[in-house]
Amino acid sequence: MTSKIEIFDNEVPFVDMQSIYDYVCNSNYTLGWKDRAGTPPNIHSAFTKNEVILSELFKHLKNVSKKSKLKFDIDNFDECVVNLSKCGDYNFNHTHKGKIVLLYYVNLEWKDGFAGETIFYDNSLINATSVISFVPGRIVIFDGETPHTIRPQSTYGPDYRFTLSYFVNKN
């Protein structure tokens, strides 16, 4: 399965990036988000659609959704999860059946060598088909049925790697 992966850079002005980052840092986190059944829980925060709006991100997701070649309705909200990863975390390949994912890279600074990429795989789960670098403010839109995972940050990276995944039900 070849999936369309779209990358949008420079869509979120720094003033909004900072508001989103502050909002995410001050959220309540819990254990329980799992890449797939039987795997250890990750640290995450669940957002309502209203919280995404309050964070200043929704208006930017809406703008890029209009530019996307994937056909979906941004208001067909399913859920939103902020993932918090740490150096040494491990993640498994997983999918999100019936979803379109709008993935936002939250951290304000990210340097070469910090790692933290999003890796997409073919259906064999052996071969990576795309590796998307972690770039602050980047929005990645993709079909959730594409197998993917994240590479945690290196020991030289920040203590926490934040991504916000906004899930939309496919039309």
C-alpha positions in Angstrom: 0.0 0.0 0.0 1.4 3.3 -1.0 0.0 6.2 0.9 0.1 9.9 0.3 2.1 11.7 2.9 1.9 15.5 2.8 4.3 17.8 4.5 3.4 21.4 5.4 6.2 23.7 6.7 6.0 27.4 7.7 2.2 27.3 8.2 2.2 28.2 11.9 3.7 31.5 12.9 6.2 31.4 15.8 3.8 33.4 18.1 1.2 30.6 17.7 3.9 27.8 17.9 4.9 29.2 21.3 1.2 29.3 22.5 0.7 25.7 21.3 3.9 24.6 23.0 3.0 26.3 26.3 -0.5 24.8 26.1 0.9 21.3 25.5 3.5 21.7 28.3 0.8 22.7 30.8 -1.5 19.8 29.9 -2.3 16.8 32.1 -0.5 13.7 31.1 -1.3 10.0 31.8 -0.2 6.5 30.9 -2.3 4.4 28.6 -1.9 5.3 24.9 -0.6 2.2 23.2 0.9 1.8 19.8 -0.9 -1.5 19.6 -2.4 -4.1 21.9 0.1 -5.8 24.3 2.7 -3.0 24.2 3.7 -0.8 27.1 1.7 2.4 27.5 3.1 5.7 26.4 2.7 9.1 28.2 0.0 11.1 26.5 -2.6 13.8 26.9 -6.0 13.5 25.3 -7.4 16.8 23.9 -11.0 17.6 23.0 -11.6 19.5 19.8 -12.2 22.6 21.9 -8.8 22.2 23.5 -7.2 22.1 20.1 -9.0 25.3 19.2 -7.9 26.9 22.5 -4.3 25.8 21.8 -4.2 28.0 18.7 -3.5 25.0 16.4 -6.9 24.3 14.9 -7.0 27.3 12.6 -3.7 26.1 11.1 -4.9 22.5 10.7 -8.0 23.9 9.0 -5.9 25.9 6.6 -3.6 23.0 5.6 -6.6 20.7 5.3 -7.9 23.0 2.5 -4.5 22.6 0.7 -4.4 18.8 1.1 -4.9 16.5 -1.8 -6.4 13.9 0.6 -10.1 14.3 0.8 -11.4 14.6 4.3 -13.5 17.0 6.5 -11.4 18.6 9.2 -14.6 18.9 11.3 -15.2 15.1 11.2 -13.2 15.0 14.5 -12.5 11.6 16.1 -9.9 12.3 18.8 -6.7 14.2 19.5 -3.6 12.9 21.4 -0.4 14.6 22.4 2.4 12.1 22.6 5.2 12.8 25.0 8.3 10.7 24.3 11.6 10.6 26.1 15.0 9.3 25.2 15.1 5.6 25.5 11.4 5.1 24.9 10.5 2.5 22.3 7.6 2.5 19.9 6.1 -0.1 17.7 4.7 0.0 14.1 1.0 0.7 14.2 -1.9 2.0 12.2 -5.1 4.0 12.7 -7.8 2.3 10.8 -10.4 4.5 9.1 -8.6 7.7 10.1 -6.7 10.6 8.5 -4.0 11.9 10.7 -2.8 15.5 11.0 0.4 15.3 12.9 2.0 18.5 14.4 5.5 18.7 15.7 5.2 20.8 18.8 8.8 21.4 20.1 10.1 25.0 19.4 13.7 23.9 18.7 15.1 20.8 17.2 18.7 20.3 16.0 20.4 17.9 13.7 21.3 14.8 15.6 18.3 14.9 18.0 16.5 12.2 15.9 12.8 11.9 16.6 11.7 11.2 13.0 8.4 9.7 12.0 9.0 6.5 10.0 6.5 5.0 7.5 6.6 1.4 6.4 5.3 -0.8 3.6 2.8 -3.5 4.5 5.6 -6.0 5.2 6.7 -3.8 8.1 10.2 -4.5 7.0 11.0 -1.6 4.6 10.7 2.0 5.5 9.1 3.9 2.7 9.4 7.4 4.1 11.3 9.1 7.0 9.9 12.5 8.0 12.3 14.6 9.9 11.1 16.3 13.1 10.9 20.0 12.2 9.3 22.4 14.7 5.9 23.6 13.5 5.7 21.0 10.7 2.3 19.5 9.9 2.2 16.1 8.3 -1.0 14.7 6.9 -1.3 11.0 6.1 -3.7 8.1 5.8 -3.7 6.4 9.2 -3.8 3.0 7.7 -0.2 3.4 6.6 2.1 1.6 9.1 4.2 4.0 11.0 6.2 4.6 14.2 8.4 7.3 15.8 12.1 7.2 16.5 12.6 8.7 20.0 15.0 11.5 20.4 18.7 11.0 21.1 20.4 11.6 24.4 21.5 14.9 23.0 17.9 16.0 22.3 15.5 17.7 24.7 14.0 15.9 27.6 10.6 15.6 25.8 9.5 15.2 22.2 6.0 16.4 21.7 3.7 15.6 18.8 0.0 16.3 18.5 -2.0 13.9 16.4 -5.4 15.2 15.3 -7.5 12.2 14.0 -10.3 12.7 11.5 -12.7 10.0 10.4 -12.4 9.2 6.7 -15.4 10.4 4.6 
